[in-house]
């Protein structure tokens, strides 16, 4: 699927739509340059999942976990569904990126959460069975000119 997103509002709206179409515990690899709209798309995914807390780029934290409001496990803890958001930008060593992905992927699966990974290019290889999103500025010299999005399903 290929489409044009005119602005941040369109990117958020597409993220909301995409959240409702992805199977539970999916992994979404987000490709794109700085400022291409990856975090904005994740904000839309979170809204589509019903997460009402602010979503920020985990560039310095590397991973952020967002649980669905009101869902509690048997011990009263928050559980079930949600979003795990990774940003591998600061990881220069592929082995470190691979290790973080493996840890967070395991936790996301256990929670039944969507896993969104920014900068998957930092990994030693792209994992199989992942959704892929490529976001590119329509005009690299004008960030207000919108984005082009390519979405591909797992193969």
C-alpha positions in Angstrom: 0.0 0.0 0.0 1.3 3.4 -0.9 -0.2 6.8 0.0 0.5 10.4 0.5 0.0 12.0 3.9 -0.4 15.8 3.6 0.5 16.7 7.2 0.8 15.5 10.8 -3.0 15.3 11.2 -3.1 12.8 8.2 -0.2 10.8 9.7 -2.0 10.6 13.1 -5.2 9.6 11.3 -3.5 6.8 9.4 -1.8 5.6 12.6 -5.3 5.3 14.2 -6.6 3.4 11.3 -3.6 1.1 11.1 -3.9 0.2 14.8 -7.4 -1.2 14.2 -6.2 -3.3 11.3 -3.0 -4.9 12.8 -3.3 -8.3 14.4 -2.6 -8.4 18.2 1.0 -8.5 19.2 2.2 -7.4 15.7 5.6 -5.9 15.1 5.9 -2.8 13.0 9.2 -1.6 11.7 9.3 2.1 11.0 11.9 3.3 8.4 12.5 7.0 7.6 14.9 9.9 8.0 14.8 12.2 11.0 11.6 14.2 10.9 9.8 11.9 8.5 6.9 11.3 10.9 7.7 8.0 12.6 6.9 9.2 16.1 3.8 11.0 14.8 2.6 7.7 13.3 3.2 5.9 16.6 1.1 8.6 18.4 -1.7 7.8 16.0 -1.2 4.0 16.7 -1.5 4.7 20.4 -4.7 6.8 20.0 -6.1 4.0 17.8 -5.3 1.5 20.6 -7.0 3.6 23.2 -3.9 4.8 25.0 -4.5 8.2 26.3 -1.1 9.2 27.7 1.4 11.4 25.8 3.6 9.5 23.4 7.1 10.8 23.0 10.1 9.5 21.1 12.1 7.1 23.2 15.4 8.3 21.7 17.1 8.6 25.0 15.1 6.0 27.0 15.3 3.5 24.0 12.0 1.9 25.0 8.6 3.2 26.3 5.8 0.9 27.4 2.2 2.1 27.2 -0.6 -0.1 28.7 -4.3 0.2 27.8 -6.2 2.2 30.4 -8.5 0.2 32.6 -7.2 -3.3 31.8 -6.1 -5.2 34.9 -4.6 -8.6 35.5 -5.6 -11.0 38.3 -3.2 -9.3 40.8 -4.6 -5.8 40.0 -1.7 -4.9 37.8 -2.0 -3.3 34.4 -1.8 -5.9 31.7 -3.1 -7.0 28.3 -2.5 -5.2 25.1 -0.9 -1.8 24.7 2.1 -0.5 22.9 5.9 -1.0 23.2 7.8 1.7 21.4 11.5 1.3 20.6 13.9 3.8 19.1 17.2 2.2 18.0 18.7 5.4 16.7 21.4 5.8 19.4 22.5 2.2 19.2 25.6 2.0 17.0 26.3 -1.7 17.5 23.9 -4.0 15.8 24.4 -6.6 18.6 23.1 -4.0 21.1 20.1 -3.3 18.9 19.4 -7.0 18.4 19.5 -7.6 22.2 17.1 -4.8 23.0 14.7 -5.9 20.3 14.8 -9.5 21.6 14.0 -8.4 25.1 11.2 -6.0 24.2 9.7 -8.3 21.6 9.4 -11.0 24.3 7.7 -8.6 26.7 5.4 -7.2 23.9 4.3 -10.7 23.0 3.7 -11.7 26.6 1.5 -8.6 27.0 -0.2 -9.0 23.6 1.1 -5.5 22.8 1.9 -3.9 19.5 5.7 -3.4 19.1 6.7 -0.3 17.0 10.4 -0.1 16.2 12.0 3.1 14.9 15.3 2.8 13.1 15.3 -0.9 12.5 18.3 -0.3 10.1 20.4 -0.5 13.3 19.7 -4.2 13.6 22.1 -6.8 12.2 19.2 -8.0 10.0 15.5 -7.2 9.7 13.4 -9.7 11.6 10.9 -11.9 9.7 7.1 -11.6 10.0 7.0 -7.9 10.6 4.9 -5.1 9.1 7.1 -2.5 7.4 6.4 1.2 7.1 8.6 3.5 5.0 8.0 7.2 5.5 9.7 9.8 3.3 9.3 13.5 3.1 7.6 14.3 -0.2 10.1 17.2 -0.6 13.3 16.8 1.5 13.7 20.6 1.4 10.2 21.4 2.7 9.0 19.3 5.7 5.5 20.9 5.3 5.1 19.3 1.9 3.8 16.1 3.4 5.0 12.5 3.5 4.9 9.4 1.3 4.1 6.2 3.1 4.7 2.7 1.9 3.2 -0.1 4.0 4.0 -3.8 3.5 2.6 -6.8 5.3 4.7 -9.6 6.7 6.0 -12.1 4.2 
